[in-house]
Amino acid sequence: MKLLIQIAVFYLFYKIGVMIQSTFDIGVPGSIIGMVLLFFLLLAGGVKERHLQGGADVLLFYLPLFFVPATVGVMNHFSFLSGLDGLIMLLALFVGTMMVLMCSGFVAQKTAAKVDKKTEAAGSGER
């Protein structure tokens, strides 16, 4: 029952975002607006991460299934991918993926270094 409530909270934020998007005719999808609202509530402490962790884990576990229809849809337009346009698109996808990987790695390294510094500072202060 707890898991259903956690997933319902995510859905509630989605619906609030959609409502805001349609009310104010914003060009940003409602799902993104809802996610940003949830993010700010998490930062402000209005919602605790541990209260939503189980629902988030379940949704992340099944996330790859949401990409299957898009992947199958690409197969309907395979002729587009076989020409020069397809090669350019694949190159753009490769470059974009590499940029995301490098940026994610950079952020992860900086975050790990910051955590290590805090851990060292806390460890040396206990002596």
N, C-alpha and C positions, 0 to 999 in steps of 0.2 A: 504494500500500500504506500509505503514511504517513497518508493521509486516512482510510482505513478504521480504522486504529488510533485516530486522534483521535476519530472518531465512536463507536467502541467504548468509549472512556473515558467519554464522555458517557452512553452507555447503561449502563455499569457503575455510575456514580453514581446513575442513575435506579433501577436494580435494588437498590442498597444502600438507597436511600431507601424503596423499597417494602417491603423486608425489615424495616427499622426500624419503619415504620408498622404493618405487620401484627403484628410481634412485640410491640410495646408498645401496640397498639390506640390509636394517636394519631389525633386528628380531623383532622390536616393530611395532604393527599395526599402519597404517597411521592415523587412527582416534585419537589415543593417541598422536601421534606426533603433529597433528593439534591442539589438545586440549592444549598441553603444550605450543605451539607457542602462542595461544590465551591468555593463562594464563600469559606468560611473557609480552605480549603486554599490558594486563590489569595492571600488576604490574608497568610497565614502564610509564604508562599513555598514551600510543599510541592509545589505544582504551578506551573509557569511558564506565563504566558499565551501566550507564543510557541509553546509545544508543542501548544496546542489551537486556535490561531488559524485554521488552514485548515479544520478540521472545523466550527468555529463559523460560519465564513463560508458554508460550503455549507448548513448547516442554516438559517441566517438567510435565505439566498437562496430556499429552498423553503418557508419559513414561511407565506407567504400561501396556499399550496395546502392547508394544514391547516385554514384557515378556510372553504374552499368548502363542505364538507359542512354546517357549521353554518348558513351563509347559505342554502343550499338547503332545509335543514330548517325555517327560518323561513317559507318559502313554503307549507309544509303547514299552517301555522296563521295564514294571512293574515287570516282572518275575525276573529281576536282583535285584530289590529292595526288594524282598521278602526273600531272603536268608541271610546268614551271611554277605556277601559283602554289601548288602543293609543296614544292621544294622550298619556296620562300617562307611559307607558313611553318613548315617543320624547322627551318633555321631560326625563325623568330621564336618558336616554342622552346627550342634548345637554348638559345641565348637568354630568354626570360627565365627558364628553369635554372640555369647556371647562376644568374644574378640573384635569384631567390635563395639558392643554396649558399652562395658566398655571404650574402647579407645575414642569413640565419646563423651561419657558423660564426661570423664576426660578433653578432649580438650574444650568442651563447658563450663565446670565449670571454667577452667583456663581463658578462654577468657572472660567470664562474670565477673570474679573477676577483671581482668585487666581493663575492661570497667568501672566497678564500681569505681575503684581507680581513673581513669582519670576523671570520672564525679564528684567525691568528691573533687578532687584537683581543678577542674575548678570551682566548686561551692564555695569553700572556698576562692578562689582568687578574686571573685567578690565582696566580702563584703567590 
